[in-house]
């Protein structure tokens, strides 16, 4: 019998299992515009967002397969729009972890009363994420051409993706 995938709140005690995922994603330099030299401590400070934001992990048993954080996209007059970031362990990609994390983010944003969700920087080469977001109702508002330096494809666009809630 296989264990079900669960998305739950993350705490500081989860960081040792989150960091390998974050480190792998940022050193790949294919989807996130994070400094690949970022230390674990620097990443922890930016990834584990404080309330009223939220950080979660997708787990199967004790294994952390992915993580997401979510928060108001901007302060003040922009705080009615949510945003977030999602990372999935390389070994768990294509297994529904990303969908579970995005679905959790959407449910959280609705419960918290946000009007919409905006992803500010989805690399055009990240077709898997784009297809996932579109399947959940997100649309592309625009593309910043050449805004992301992909290690293989060179300069590619970053999409701004939007979901009206």
C-alpha positions as CSV (number, residue, x, y, z in Angstrom):
1,X,0.0,0.0,0.0
2,X,1.5,3.4,-1.0
3,X,1.1,6.4,1.2
4,X,-0.9,9.4,-0.1
5,X,0.5,12.7,-0.9
6,X,-0.3,15.3,1.8
7,X,0.3,19.1,1.8
8,X,0.9,20.5,5.2
9,X,2.3,23.6,6.9
10,X,6.1,23.7,7.0
11,X,8.1,24.6,10.1
12,X,11.7,25.3,10.8
13,X,12.2,21.7,11.6
14,X,11.4,20.8,8.0
15,X,14.2,23.0,6.6
16,X,16.8,20.2,6.5
17,X,14.5,18.3,4.1
18,X,13.4,21.4,2.1
19,X,16.9,22.8,1.5
20,X,18.1,19.9,-0.8
21,X,15.1,20.7,-3.1
22,X,15.7,24.4,-3.1
23,X,19.4,24.0,-3.6
24,X,18.9,21.6,-6.5
25,X,16.4,23.9,-8.2
26,X,18.5,27.1,-7.8
27,X,21.7,25.5,-8.9
28,X,20.0,24.1,-12.0
29,X,19.3,27.7,-12.9
30,X,16.5,26.7,-15.3
31,X,13.4,28.0,-13.5
32,X,14.2,30.4,-10.7
33,X,16.2,33.6,-10.8
34,X,17.8,32.9,-7.4
35,X,21.5,33.3,-6.8
36,X,23.0,29.7,-7.3
37,X,25.5,30.6,-4.6
38,X,22.8,31.3,-2.0
39,X,23.5,29.6,1.3
40,X,21.1,27.4,3.2
41,X,20.7,30.2,5.8
42,X,19.9,32.8,3.2
43,X,17.4,30.5,1.4
44,X,15.7,29.6,4.7
45,X,15.2,33.3,5.6
46,X,13.5,34.0,2.2
47,X,11.6,30.7,1.7
48,X,10.0,30.2,5.2
49,X,7.7,33.3,5.0
50,X,6.2,34.7,8.1
51,X,2.4,34.9,8.7
52,X,0.1,36.0,7.3
53,X,2.1,34.3,4.5
54,X,2.5,30.5,4.5
55,X,5.0,27.9,3.6
56,X,4.0,24.3,3.0
57,X,5.6,20.9,2.1
58,X,4.2,18.1,0.1
59,X,5.0,14.9,1.8
60,X,4.5,11.2,1.3
61,X,5.1,9.6,4.7
62,X,8.2,11.4,6.0
63,X,9.6,12.3,2.6
64,X,9.4,15.9,1.5
65,X,8.7,15.9,-2.2
66,X,8.0,19.5,-2.8
67,X,7.5,22.9,-1.2
68,X,5.7,26.2,-1.8
69,X,5.4,29.5,-0.1
70,X,2.6,32.0,-0.6
71,X,2.1,35.6,0.4
72,X,0.6,39.0,-0.7
73,X,2.3,39.9,-4.0
74,X,2.8,43.5,-2.9
75,X,2.2,45.4,0.3
76,X,-0.4,48.2,0.8
77,X,-2.6,48.8,-2.3
78,X,-1.3,45.5,-3.9
79,X,-2.0,43.2,-1.0
80,X,-5.3,41.9,-2.4
81,X,-3.3,39.8,-4.9
82,X,-1.5,36.7,-3.8
83,X,1.7,35.2,-5.2
84,X,3.9,32.3,-4.4
85,X,6.8,30.1,-5.4
86,X,6.8,26.3,-5.8
87,X,9.6,23.8,-6.1
88,X,9.4,20.0,-6.6
89,X,12.2,17.5,-5.9
90,X,13.7,16.2,-9.1
91,X,12.8,12.6,-8.3
92,X,9.1,13.6,-7.8
93,X,8.6,15.7,-10.9
94,X,5.7,14.6,-13.1
95,X,4.0,12.8,-10.2
96,X,1.3,15.4,-9.3
97,X,3.3,17.1,-6.6
98,X,3.2,20.5,-8.4
99,X,-0.5,20.2,-9.0
100,X,-1.1,19.5,-5.3
101,X,1.0,22.5,-4.3
102,X,-0.7,24.9,-6.7
103,X,-4.1,23.6,-5.7
104,X,-3.2,24.2,-2.1
105,X,-2.0,27.8,-2.9
106,X,-5.3,28.5,-4.8
107,X,-7.4,27.2,-1.9
108,X,-5.3,29.3,0.6
109,X,-5.7,32.4,-1.4
110,X,-9.4,32.0,-1.6
111,X,-9.8,31.3,2.1
112,X,-7.6,34.4,2.8
113,X,-9.9,36.6,0.6
114,X,-7.4,37.4,-2.1
115,X,-8.9,38.7,-5.4
116,X,-6.4,37.0,-7.6
117,X,-3.0,35.2,-7.8
118,X,-0.1,36.5,-9.8
119,X,3.1,34.6,-10.6
120,X,5.6,37.3,-11.5
121,X,8.3,35.3,-13.3
122,X,7.6,32.0,-15.0
123,X,10.4,31.1,-17.4
124,X,9.1,30.6,-20.9
125,X,11.2,27.4,-21.1
126,X,9.3,25.9,-18.1
127,X,6.6,24.3,-20.2
128,X,5.6,21.9,-17.5
129,X,4.8,24.7,-15.1
130,X,3.0,26.8,-17.7
131,X,0.8,23.8,-18.8
132,X,0.0,23.1,-15.1
133,X,-0.9,26.7,-14.4
134,X,-3.0,27.0,-17.5
135,X,-4.8,23.8,-16.7
136,X,-5.8,25.4,-13.4
137,X,-7.1,28.6,-15.1
138,X,-4.1,30.9,-15.1
139,X,-3.6,33.1,-18.1
140,X,-0.4,34.9,-19.3
141,X,-0.8,38.7,-19.0
142,X,2.5,39.4,-20.7
143,X,6.1,38.4,-21.2
144,X,9.3,40.3,-20.3
145,X,11.5,39.3,-23.3
146,X,14.9,38.0,-22.5
147,X,14.5,38.6,-18.7
148,X,15.9,35.2,-17.7
149,X,19.3,33.8,-18.5
150,X,18.7,30.1,-19.1
151,X,21.9,28.0,-19.0
152,X,21.0,26.2,-22.2
153,X,18.5,28.3,-24.1
154,X,20.1,31.7,-23.4
155,X,18.0,34.7,-22.7
156,X,14.3,33.7,-22.5
157,X,11.2,35.5,-21.5
158,X,9.5,35.6,-18.1
159,X,5.8,35.3,-18.1
160,X,3.5,37.1,-15.7
161,X,0.7,34.6,-15.1
162,X,-2.7,35.5,-13.5
163,X,-5.6,33.7,-11.9
164,X,-8.8,35.7,-11.1
165,X,-10.3,34.3,-7.9
